[in-house]
Each structure stands twice: as structure tokens, then as C-alpha cells.
Amino acid sequence: MSSAYLIDASPYIFRAYFSLPDSIRDRDGRPAQAVHGFISFLLKLIADENPSHLAVCFDRNLSASFRNEIYPPYKAQRPQPPPELESQLPACEEAARALGGATFIDDRYEADDLIATLLARCKPDDGCRVVIVSSDKDLTQLVGEHVSFYDFGKGERFGPAEVLTKFGVKPEQIVDLLALAGDAVDNIPGVPGIGKKGAAELLLRYPNVEGLYAKLDELTLRTDLRGARTLAAKLEAGRDLAFLSKNLAKVATDAPIAKPFDFDRHLQFHGADPALVDPLFERLGFKRLKDRIGRWR
């Protein structure tokens, strides 16, 4: 069975930038710790996992997307990334291509959406095992029978059972959990007064936000939920925010990726391309990292 690895690049670029010393520089003396750490991450992932297909998805805009057209405060609380980090992003994308990954980036769609769109095109039920690599647990909404989530930094792997154990809901309910409880990291509001524990309790009894609101009158009569009347009042007051939040939390599957999409032709991993590696590493000067490249075309 083929193994497609769909990588959310940003967490690993950010982690490298903030965890490695800024004394790491390219041959021209420019900061290069984010590029160095990101390349190191990719090389280890490839060596450990031996993917048959590899895609690396990037965020063009690190603090905005089409979701800001729906809800301007989305991610608005995040500080702008340092210029020294932004200046290294093109080299990170170049490195992913040089090491053999298919790269995807868009002005309006986030990396999460590109991953979801690729997943929709991969048809994992047709003999493809897909691994989503990220530290963003919101992407567990995509986990299924043939799709797993891998938090590389923590070494945690999630299938459907692990998602249920960790979050108290099924993968397909993650967006509903976020719709009710919100997400402070992305500035998704959720329903005021409903936390993750309370949201998970509700989703044990109702399949999704739509089903919950369809039976909101029934909720006030339940005896198996503490404070059911108060919960119902909070949900009624936050109805619009719940559905807005679900729209914000749900990944898009219509990102502009080439059609028709051929899984093998677009994503098959053949190894590093010397025609791309040589000039890149000459510019960066990362000889030890270059020596770690284990698969070449």
C-alpha cells in the first residue's frame, strides 16, 4: 500500500526559527535557522517514514486567509512574524522541492485547506494510506479509516480511536467541538460559556451542531446533563456564533489545485533532485545537512 505524507510546513518552520540560534547563517551572512531546522525536519521524516508520496503545504499569508472575509478578527490577535522569519520562507519552499516534495501554496487558502483538498483528490479508500503531519490538532477532523494524524514533534499518532480518547469526540465532530468551544489560537469565538468539556458532553448526545440546534427545546428537558436549561440558554444566545465558528473551523476542500489531479504524477516521491539541491545548498552552505540526504533521483 502506498503511503502519502501531507505536511503542514508552518509549525516546523516556526519551531525551527524560535528554537535554533540566530547564529545559523547562510553564506551571505543572512539568518538561516528556520531553513536549517526545516530541512533537518524533512530529512528525518523522510528517513524515518520512507514515504511513497510526499506533499508539503505552505501558508503564503501567515496571519490571514479567505476566512478573514467571513470574520475579520480571525487570527487577528496574532503578532506579525518577524521579518527575519518571513525572509526565510521562500528558501523553505525551495528546500522542500529540492528534497523531492511536491509543494503547494496559495494566497487565500491556508496550508490546512491545501492538505484537505489534496486528501479529497487522493481517494485514500482506493489503496492509499495518508498521514497528515502537523502539530495543529484541528487537522484531526480529517482522520479516518485510511487517514492518520502525526504530530512529529511529540511523536504522537492519531487514528479515529486516539482522537476520541484525546478529545472526547469522533474526528468528524472536531469542527463541531470547535464551533461550540471556540479556539483561542485562531480567534474562533465559539459559544460564550461553553468550554471543551461541555461541548464534548453535548456531542456525545447529538451528532453535530446542526442536530443539537434542531433539538434545542429537548435539551432543556434532559436529566443526564447538569445545568441543561442554562446550557440551552447559552446555546440559543450563541446560535449565530456557533454556525459562524463551524464555518471558520472546517477545512476547505476546494483550494485551487491543478485539475485533473493525478495522485502518482503529482505526489510520487522520487528522492532529492540534484539539479535543485546543489545550487540551494551552495547558497546556504549546509554541508552536513546535504550529507544526510539519503534518497536521490
PyMOL commands that set and color helices and strands:
alter all, ss='L'
color gray80, all
select helices_A, chain A and resi 10-19+33-49+67-70+83-86+89-98+111-122+124-126+137-142+160-167+171-181+196-205+209-214+216-219+228-237+239-249+263-267+274-284+287-291
alter helices_A, ss='H'
color red, helices_A
select strands_A, chain A and resi 2-8+53-57+102-104+128-133+147-151+156-158
alter strands_A, ss='S'
color yellow, strands_A
deselect
rebuild
show_as cartoon
